[in-house]
Amino acid sequence: MSLVITDLTVTTSGGKTLLDNISWSVDSGKRLGIIGESGSGKSLTAQAILGLLPHGMKATGSIQFNGRELLGAPESELRHVRGAQIAMVFQEPLTALDPLMKVGKQIAGPLKLHTSLNKSQIVARSRELLELVSLREVDRVLGSYPWQLSGGQRQRVSIAMALACEPELLIADEPTTALDVTVQAEILDLLSEVIDKTGTTLVFVSHDLPVISKVAEGLVVMRNGRVVEETTVAQALRTPQHPYTRTLLDAARAITLHPPHDLTSHDLTLHASVSASPHTRRAENDPDAATLSGHPDQKSPIEESAERWDVTGSSPSSTARASRNNPADSTDQPGGTV
């Protein structure tokens, strides 16, 4: 067992309960999605795992990582856990990265802190990490400030930094929310591919069920600081048990099948591109890709995701690998700079 959270409760200094007896677990090497609306406690749970709760908040219960209790551990002990054993990718890379420090130095930071690599080895490892996240022009990126890079490039850098010390657990807190839909799809594919290569345990936080269906296997549904359902992505897409889970699924279907009238055909194509799996994604220049409603044979991306899980019985990463092995099935070719 990699991470086990038991009866986690977080309260403010004023006594308000923000997390109420949260319990869930994720096995080593698995992928868990945490979904819920804003204010449900998703990100607060992630912060509690790393001991990064805002000042004045109190946490009780238990957070065990590989049998080691993290909740209440001294800061000196947690510093050796953060980055080395558990790493986090934040929602907005422009604020997560230091705008006044070049990318090369920022990637070198955790390597200097948690490894015994010398200067030349750190440079080599930094280059290797940028190549791992499919960034071209490695020398230019290493010598750039974050504000000189695009949003997608910055998030790739953030992922590279998080993976620098080969952590056992990666927490991705809405890592694609601040990105446009085309870049979002590329980052999701990249994250799935990298996690598959490294065997890292993944906890992926999002409010978007189609996004989670691309990268996770297990699913925890949160609302108002409580876990309302713990299931699998496949089960949630096919037969959600809790009314709130059904509401999330219905909302995603409604947006996919009946998008707002002010969206253009190009917007609809991009929405389908992000929501559907790489195996079913259509080319942007396909005129039929914009038709998301009104066609009797047209499946929504949600239904395609459910069908993909049901038919293959495999994780999203295996589907993505199959697409990459057969270029005719996918128009999303990895490896380009965002």
WOCORQUI-V699077 format. One record per residue. N is the residue number from 1. D_CENTER is the distance of its C-alpha to the mean C-alpha in Angstrom with 2 decimals. Layout:
N|D_CENTER  N|D_CENTER
This chain:
1|20.49  2|17.74  3|16.81  4|19.09  5|19.17  6|22.55  7|24.04  8|21.94  9|23.66  10|23.18  11|26.08  12|27.21  13|30.50  14|32.09  15|31.27  16|28.68  17|26.21  18|22.57  19|21.15  20|23.64  21|23.83  22|20.19  23|20.15  24|17.64  25|16.95  26|14.86  27|16.91  28|16.67  29|14.83  30|13.16  31|9.74  32|9.56  33|8.02  34|9.54  35|10.90  36|13.80  37|15.55  38|15.93  39|17.88  40|16.96  41|15.98  42|12.23  43|11.82  44|15.31  45|14.52  46|11.93  47|14.71  48|17.30  49|15.89  50|16.42  51|19.58  52|18.54  53|19.91  54|21.96  55|25.64  56|27.72  57|25.24  58|26.26  59|24.29  60|26.08  61|25.34  62|23.71  63|20.53  64|21.33  65|19.53  66|21.56  67|24.48  68|24.39  69|24.45  70|22.20  71|23.26  72|26.35  73|26.18  74|27.87  75|26.04  76|27.68  77|26.02  78|22.52  79|22.77  80|23.07  81|19.94  82|17.56  83|16.50  84|18.64  85|17.37  86|14.25  87|12.15  88|9.65  89|7.80  90|9.05  91|9.05  92|12.27  93|13.07  94|16.70  95|17.20  96|15.15  97|17.35  98|21.12  99|22.82  100|26.06  101|24.97  102|24.58  103|21.45  104|23.47  105|24.44  106|21.01  107|19.69  108|23.00  109|22.61  110|20.66  111|22.69  112|25.88  113|24.96  114|23.79  115|25.64  116|29.24  117|28.72  118|31.39  119|31.05  120|31.33  121|28.87  122|26.28  123|26.87  124|26.57  125|23.33  126|21.87  127|22.99  128|21.57  129|18.05  130|18.25  131|19.59  132|16.79  133|14.28  134|17.00  135|18.53  136|22.20  137|24.98  138|23.73  139|26.78  140|26.38  141|22.76  142|23.79  143|26.67  144|24.89  145|23.89  146|20.44  147|22.32  148|23.84  149|20.62  150|18.81  151|15.54  152|13.81  153|15.77  154|14.90  155|11.12  156|12.13  157|14.43  158|11.97  159|10.04  160|13.65  161|14.75  162|12.21  163|13.40  164|16.96  165|18.45  166|16.79  167|15.23  168|15.29  169|12.15  170|8.87  171|7.21  172|4.11  173|6.05  174|5.73  175|5.34  176|7.21  177|9.60  178|12.22  179|12.51  180|15.02  181|14.42  182|15.62  183|13.52  184|10.37  185|11.43  186|12.15  187|8.94  188|7.20  189|10.38  190|10.44  191|7.31  192|8.74  193|12.09  194|11.74  195|10.46  196|13.34  197|15.72  198|15.26  199|14.98  200|12.59  201|11.53  202|7.86  203|7.10  204|4.03  205|5.89  206|7.10  207|10.74  208|10.59  209|11.67  210|11.99  211|8.41  212|7.51  213|10.65  214|9.60  215|7.29  216|8.61  217|12.27  218|13.10  219|12.65  220|13.79  221|15.14  222|16.20  223|18.94  224|21.17  225|20.02  226|20.58  227|18.98  228|20.69  229|19.46  230|17.93  231|17.81  232|16.12  233|14.30  234|17.55  235|19.72  236|18.02  237|18.40  238|21.95  239|23.47  240|21.64  241|23.86  242|23.37  243|24.58  244|21.55  245|19.25  246|21.83  247|21.77  248|18.05  249|18.76  250|21.95  251|20.47  252|17.95  253|20.95  254|23.15  255|21.07  256|20.77  257|24.43  258|26.06  259|24.33  260|26.14  261|29.38  262|28.73  263|25.99  264|27.45  265|27.42  266|25.19  267|22.63  268|22.81  269|22.37  270|19.17  271|17.85  272|18.78  273|17.22  274|13.68  275|14.18  276|16.08  277|15.18  278|16.27  279|19.33  280|20.47  281|19.44  282|22.70  283|24.09  284|24.09  285|27.88  286|28.40  287|30.37  288|29.47  289|25.71  290|26.37  291|28.11  292|25.63  293|28.35  294|31.97  295|32.00  296|32.99  297|31.22  298|27.98  299|24.93  300|22.08  301|18.57  302|17.97  303|21.07  304|20.16  305|16.91  306|19.14  307|21.79  308|19.60  309|18.61  310|22.24  311|23.96  312|22.14  313|21.23  314|18.47  315|14.76  316|12.94  317|13.11  318|16.87  319|17.22  320|15.62  321|17.99  322|20.84  323|20.32  324|20.40  325|23.51  326|25.14  327|24.76  328|26.89  329|24.18  330|21.58  331|21.99  332|18.68  333|19.84  334|17.45  335|18.84  336|19.75  337|19.21  338|17.18
